[in-house]
Amino acid sequence: MAIRVLPDFLINQIAAGEVVERPSSVVKELVENALDAGADQIIIDVVDGGRTLISVIDNGRGMNRGDLANCVMRHATSKLPDDDLLNINFMGFRGEALPSIASVSDMIIDTFHDGEENGWQLDANTNEIKPSAWENGTRIRVANLFAKTPARLKFLNSDKSEMLAILDIVKRLAMSRPDVGFILNDKWRFPKNQDLMERIISVMGEDVRGQMLIVDASSSSSQMRIHGFISNPTLRRASSVDQYLFVNGRSVKDKVLVAALRAAYMDVMHAREFPLCALYLELPSRDVDVNVSPSKTEVHFLEPTHVRSFIIKTLRDTLSKTLNENVVENNTNDGFQLPPTCQTFFSVNTSSNNSYARSFVADKTFNETHRATDNVETIFEVNPFDLPLGRVIGQLNNKYILAENKDGFVIIDQHAAHERITYEKLRKHEIKTQPLLAPIVVKLKSEDAESVLTIADELKQSGLHIDSFGDGAIAIFEKPSDWDLNWEKCFQEIADEVRAYGHSSRLNEKLHLKLANYACHHSVRAGRKLNMAEMDALLRDIERTERGTECNHGRPVYKVIPILDLDEMFERI
């Protein structure tokens, strides 16, 4: 059969298969065009989940008659003035969206541009242009979506499912531009010039108020900045639905960013739970390629490893700054010593088996027979009420430590607190490794072995020293002590991650799980009776422990009930 050039209508319908997957794709493309046109108010109306009608109205610059005629031509765009695909500063740039949408629907555009005597209307079915009474910005009406390609119509979900997908797209666009107002079906409203935190609350829900941590950091080695908000580890979702990630203002679903977010929360949240976030990564346009897919939701970074490391460090630093800022500085976490803000005198000596404090330092279980006595004299250089967790007043059910500070009533989970302290101590110790007299040789497919070897230096930081051992084989010359893993399975998982993300966190996750299990089994248990000195020492130590507000499983370590809440509970106000 002879080779022929396909007609334009068929080319556009093929392109529509990539650009216009479903009604939400139409909404995304039209709203992004409105943002590129400088609109600060966008109104979206949808009927029957987008099948019957999608209308997008904006107050942007609009188009003159010539631009209106060109806008439905394939690869016609105003977004690449220098023809430079490595310097893209617009949401759209391919010139595919409008002709693709027009090829699978009945599309009518009304627009007005300053300098024109009147507005203009384009019927994309006939390419007829005529005067319009439209006086501001642009309105695009997309009717009977996929009516021209009924096979595509059959693959749409229910109207309700398609509407939820449209709502998700609008939320993501609203999160990308809190300065712009969005209205969807006169039901979901996001006012323009909204404070970012208020925009986050209106998108994610009222339960995030007061539970989000501010992120703002710049890289000293590159022109890169990340800012926004992440959730306190005790606030999480069962899915990634409330993870909003942006690169240079563009909403993305990028593997590097998602993996970095997961790695940052690794030791404060269960792997099957998801943190909430609204994170905005800014970097020079030449350091990121957004011309990866027609949907423009994927990007490629010039230096993905640097981006990932920068994000992980920034988020971990943010998660560490969760205790009250008035903790006295220069407290060390070397041993179970009380902070210099107070002097607690235990009736014990420094031998390794004489106290709760000493047994903790040795990473042993609680010593039942040798505890600090209840007859303890405590001399505070500062008022204990001013300390973050306050003054101990007792223990409840041999499980919770009760305390009071200047803000109210504090309840501390003794096991969760000690578990976090133990975990952080273990995490800061150098990994003990075991050199092997005879290397362990693992056979893989050649491409999998090459993938693993590309991150050999990264694996070495986790105590695993490897090198090539011929075609498709990897030799382990040194490994973390007491680690007897299924190395073939482990390396296969690492190879899969490297190919998908350009890096792997698999070994770090296994190390985290090992430390977390040890910390859990070697910490003070619920049901253990503690005396006042032991409880006080535990509180002082958790105050100066990183990520001290939650255990390594993501459970809260303590809760504060404000005095005002107690007064209201007892009808005093």
Sequence and secondary structure as in RCSB ss.txt:
>XXXX:A:sequence
MAIRVLPDFLINQIAAGEVVERPSSVVKELVENALDAGADQIIIDVVDGGRTLISVIDNGRGMNRGDLANCVMRH
ATSKLPDDDLLNINFMGFRGEALPSIASVSDMIIDTFHDGEENGWQLDANTNEIKPSAWENGTRIRVANLFAKTP
ARLKFLNSDKSEMLAILDIVKRLAMSRPDVGFILNDKWRFPKNQDLMERIISVMGEDVRGQMLIVDASSSSSQMR
IHGFISNPTLRRASSVDQYLFVNGRSVKDKVLVAALRAAYMDVMHAREFPLCALYLELPSRDVDVNVSPSKTEVH
FLEPTHVRSFIIKTLRDTLSKTLNENVVENNTNDGFQLPPTCQTFFSVNTSSNNSYARSFVADKTFNETHRATDN
VETIFEVNPFDLPLGRVIGQLNNKYILAENKDGFVIIDQHAAHERITYEKLRKHEIKTQPLLAPIVVKLKSEDAE
SVLTIADELKQSGLHIDSFGDGAIAIFEKPSDWDLNWEKCFQEIADEVRAYGHSSRLNEKLHLKLANYACHHSVR
AGRKLNMAEMDALLRDIERTERGTECNHGRPVYKVIPILDLDEMFERI
>XXXX:A:secstr
       HHHHHHHHHHHH SSHHHHHHHHHHHHHHTT SEEEEEEEGGGTSEEEEEE S    HHHHHHTTSTT
  SS TT  TTS  SS  SS HHHHHHHTSEEEEEE  TTSSSEEEEETTTTEEEEE   SSEEEEEESTTTT H
HHHTT   HHHHHHHHHHHHHHHHHH TTSEEEETTTEEE TT  HHHHHHHHH GGGTT EEEEEEE SSSS E
EEEEEE TT EESSSTTEEEEETTEE   HHHHHHHHHHTTTTS TT EE EEEEEE  GGGEE TTSTT    E
ESSHHHHHHHHHHHHHHHHH  S TTS TT   SSS   TTEEEE S  SSTTS HHHHHHTT    SS    S 
 EEEESS GGGSTT EEEEEETTTEEEEE SSEEEEEEHHHHHHHHHHHHHHHS   EEEEEEEEEEE  HHHHH
HHHTTHHHHHTTT EEEE STTEEEEEEEETT    HHHHHHHHHHHHHHHSS  HHHHHHHHHHHHHHHHTS  
TT    HHHHHHHHHHHHTSTTTTB TTS BSEEEEEHHHHHHHTT  
